[in-house]
Amino acid sequence: MRFTKFRWFRTVAGLVLYVADIIADVWVAGQYFSNGNFVWGSLTLLFVLNGFVCSQVFSYAWFCDDLAAVTSTGRNCRLSLVVLHVLQLGIFTRYQQHLKMACRVLWTKEYDWYDEDELHLQLFGQAADLSMLRLFETFLESAPQLVLQLYVVLGHDQRSIIQYISIVGSFFNIAWATVDYWRCFRRSMPNLSEMPPGAALLVYLLYKLLMVCARVLTLSMLLLFSTYCLAVLLLLWLLGFLWTLVVQTDFCTSKGLEWFYRAVVAFILIFTFFNIKGQNTKVPMTVYYAMSALQNLLVPLMFFFLTPAAEKLDFFWQTVVVIAAGTIMGLLFLSLYYSFLHPRREARIADVVDGPEARIADVVDGPEARIADVEDGPEARIADVEDGPEARIADVEDGPEARVADVVDGPEARIADVEDGPEGRQGVSLGWTLRMRMFLQP
């Protein structure tokens, strides 16, 4: 498995799309302000800042995890990291480091003295970090931005070319971030089979895009019925948050950040399914999409029968058709993908298929060792200590959590992998060293 030049250009394209989407949203906000629509302009900017700030929080926390064991130099790095993330440049810094390292590995061959497999694994790990941050930013900024812009276009006489550009850009941003995140994490884990290009990728993209499109249009129509329906969105967020508490997510290194992570996941669950724990995904996903489809079909009916002027609204019937068709076709593509095209695991260390958790506790040179394994829902942990360093591994397919914490002469690194909405991060001792060196270089 190699990080290719084509992947490098795809990363650049993703960065360009990311920046273009932000520019379009800021342009729309400026247009609202110039037309005297200060509420819509403020909300547009608020959503942009919301995605920025939340993703910067996670980026900073992950940098700190990697630099936690550094001595005096670590303090300077932490100060510079604070400045970068306060200026909202954390993700761009990660892009710069990732593209710079990839360029050196693929073209200049400056790291020839390092193990080639480790270098490429590190590149995929960096790409996985970026893809997860992009996923957070997308659903915290682009998804609510879509709801707002469609609310304005469908229910008010406020339409312009830049609004349509912003809407199309947000849809592409969501599609790109979702698929890129999913593929990156499968590629970053050597014990997972890679997502094949072609039919599987296309079907997965269509499933996600159609379901999100129908969902966003439904929420926009709900707000057109009454702005008091924001309480419904708050209720949906609360239900998602309660679910994160029930499954007891364990992704972050601090309790405060863990609560923040749960709040972010609950927000994403308003728009799409996000598997956050190593449990059987069939039941939660079935319940989620059954309720989502029911809401998607009931909201247009409620709007039609309870709003006398519904038929007179522009694009009403077109919107209803798109919602119904998007929901039905999205569910069909979902069934097709998971029935025939979903890649299966080829190699397993601690494995959970369709949700089960497995844990192993092992101690070398004298400590205790424990193994607990249960099929179709076991728990397992790996904790390994050899001559001092500590490490833990948990891996789950179809939405599980996986983590590695490794300490070699001090530095720390973590891996968490989750498919289709899971929790995941990657870092290894070599990757930590390379990231440190690149961060300290001008």
Secondary structure in CASP SS format (residue, H / E / C, confidence):
PFRMAT SS
TARGET T0000
AUTHOR 0000-0000-0000
METHOD secondary structure of the structure
MODEL  1
M C 1.00
R C 1.00
F C 1.00
T C 1.00
K H 1.00
F H 1.00
R H 1.00
W H 1.00
F H 1.00
R H 1.00
T H 1.00
V H 1.00
A H 1.00
G H 1.00
L H 1.00
V H 1.00
L H 1.00
Y H 1.00
V H 1.00
A H 1.00
D H 1.00
I H 1.00
I H 1.00
A H 1.00
D H 1.00
V H 1.00
W H 1.00
V H 1.00
A H 1.00
G H 1.00
Q H 1.00
Y H 1.00
F H 1.00
S H 1.00
N C 1.00
G C 1.00
N C 1.00
F H 1.00
V H 1.00
W H 1.00
G H 1.00
S H 1.00
L H 1.00
T H 1.00
L H 1.00
L H 1.00
F H 1.00
V H 1.00
L H 1.00
N H 1.00
G H 1.00
F H 1.00
V H 1.00
C H 1.00
S H 1.00
Q H 1.00
V H 1.00
F H 1.00
S H 1.00
Y H 1.00
A H 1.00
W H 1.00
F H 1.00
C H 1.00
D H 1.00
D H 1.00
L H 1.00
A C 1.00
A C 1.00
V C 1.00
T C 1.00
S H 1.00
T H 1.00
G H 1.00
R H 1.00
N H 1.00
C H 1.00
R H 1.00
L H 1.00
S H 1.00
L H 1.00
V H 1.00
V H 1.00
L H 1.00
H H 1.00
V H 1.00
L C 1.00
Q C 1.00
L C 1.00
G H 1.00
I H 1.00
F H 1.00
T H 1.00
R H 1.00
Y H 1.00
Q H 1.00
Q H 1.00
H H 1.00
L H 1.00
K H 1.00
M H 1.00
A H 1.00
C H 1.00
R H 1.00
V H 1.00
L H 1.00
W H 1.00
T H 1.00
K C 1.00
E C 1.00
Y C 1.00
D C 1.00
W C 1.00
Y C 1.00
D C 1.00
E H 1.00
D H 1.00
E H 1.00
L H 1.00
H H 1.00
L H 1.00
Q H 1.00
L H 1.00
F H 1.00
G H 1.00
Q H 1.00
A H 1.00
A H 1.00
D H 1.00
L H 1.00
S H 1.00
M H 1.00
L H 1.00
R H 1.00
L H 1.00
F H 1.00
E H 1.00
T H 1.00
F H 1.00
L H 1.00
E H 1.00
S H 1.00
A H 1.00
P H 1.00
Q H 1.00
L H 1.00
V H 1.00
L H 1.00
Q H 1.00
L H 1.00
Y H 1.00
V H 1.00
V H 1.00
L H 1.00
G H 1.00
H C 1.00
D C 1.00
Q C 1.00
R C 1.00
S C 1.00
I H 1.00
I H 1.00
Q H 1.00
Y H 1.00
I H 1.00
S H 1.00
I H 1.00
V H 1.00
G H 1.00
S H 1.00
F H 1.00
F H 1.00
N H 1.00
I H 1.00
A H 1.00
W H 1.00
A H 1.00
T H 1.00
V H 1.00
D H 1.00
Y H 1.00
W H 1.00
R H 1.00
C H 1.00
F H 1.00
R H 1.00
R H 1.00
S H 1.00
M C 1.00
P C 1.00
N C 1.00
L C 1.00
S C 1.00
E C 1.00
M C 1.00
P C 1.00
P C 1.00
G C 1.00
A H 1.00
A H 1.00
L H 1.00
L H 1.00
V H 1.00
Y H 1.00
L H 1.00
L H 1.00
Y H 1.00
K H 1.00
L H 1.00
L H 1.00
M H 1.00
V H 1.00
C H 1.00
A H 1.00
R H 1.00
V H 1.00
L H 1.00
T H 1.00
L H 1.00
S H 1.00
M H 1.00
L H 1.00
L H 1.00
L H 1.00
F H 1.00
S C 1.00
T H 1.00
Y H 1.00
C H 1.00
L H 1.00
A H 1.00
V H 1.00
L H 1.00
L H 1.00
L H 1.00
L H 1.00
W H 1.00
L H 1.00
L H 1.00
G H 1.00
F H 1.00
L H 1.00
W H 1.00
T H 1.00
L H 1.00
V H 1.00
V H 1.00
Q C 1.00
T C 1.00
D C 1.00
F C 1.00
C C 1.00
T C 1.00
S C 1.00
K H 1.00
G H 1.00
L H 1.00
E H 1.00
W H 1.00
F H 1.00
Y H 1.00
R H 1.00
A H 1.00
V H 1.00
V H 1.00
A H 1.00
F H 1.00
I H 1.00
L C 1.00
I C 1.00
F C 1.00
T C 1.00
F C 1.00
F C 1.00
N C 1.00
I C 1.00
K C 1.00
G C 1.00
Q C 1.00
N C 1.00
T C 1.00
K H 1.00
V H 1.00
P H 1.00
M H 1.00
T H 1.00
V H 1.00
Y H 1.00
Y H 1.00
A H 1.00
M H 1.00
S H 1.00
A H 1.00
L H 1.00
Q H 1.00
N H 1.00
L H 1.00
L H 1.00
V H 1.00
P H 1.00
L H 1.00
M H 1.00
F H 1.00
F H 1.00
F H 1.00
L H 1.00
T C 1.00
P C 1.00
A C 1.00
A H 1.00
E H 1.00
K H 1.00
L C 1.00
D C 1.00
F C 1.00
F H 1.00
W H 1.00
Q H 1.00
T H 1.00
V H 1.00
V H 1.00
V H 1.00
I H 1.00
A H 1.00
A H 1.00
G H 1.00
T H 1.00
I H 1.00
M H 1.00
G H 1.00
L H 1.00
L H 1.00
F H 1.00
L H 1.00
S H 1.00
L H 1.00
Y H 1.00
Y H 1.00
S H 1.00
F H 1.00
L H 1.00
H C 1.00
P C 1.00
R C 1.00
R C 1.00
E C 1.00
A C 1.00
R C 1.00
I C 1.00
A C 1.00
D C 1.00
V C 1.00
V C 1.00
D C 1.00
G C 1.00
P C 1.00
E C 1.00
A C 1.00
R E 1.00
I E 1.00
A E 1.00
D C 1.00
V C 1.00
V C 1.00
D C 1.00
G C 1.00
P C 1.00
E C 1.00
A C 1.00
R E 1.00
I E 1.00
A E 1.00
D C 1.00
V C 1.00
E C 1.00
D C 1.00
G C 1.00
P C 1.00
E C 1.00
A E 1.00
R C 1.00
I E 1.00
A E 1.00
D E 1.00
V E 1.00
E C 1.00
D C 1.00
G C 1.00
P C 1.00
E E 1.00
A E 1.00
R E 1.00
I E 1.00
A C 1.00
D C 1.00
V C 1.00
E C 1.00
D C 1.00
G C 1.00
P C 1.00
E C 1.00
A C 1.00
R C 1.00
V E 1.00
A E 1.00
D E 1.00
V E 1.00
V C 1.00
D C 1.00
G C 1.00
P C 1.00
E E 1.00
A E 1.00
R E 1.00
I C 1.00
A C 1.00
D C 1.00
V C 1.00
E C 1.00
D C 1.00
G C 1.00
P C 1.00
E C 1.00
G C 1.00
R C 1.00
Q C 1.00
G C 1.00
V C 1.00
S H 1.00
L H 1.00
G H 1.00
W H 1.00
T H 1.00
L H 1.00
R H 1.00
M H 1.00
R H 1.00
M H 1.00
F H 1.00
L H 1.00
Q C 1.00
P C 1.00
END
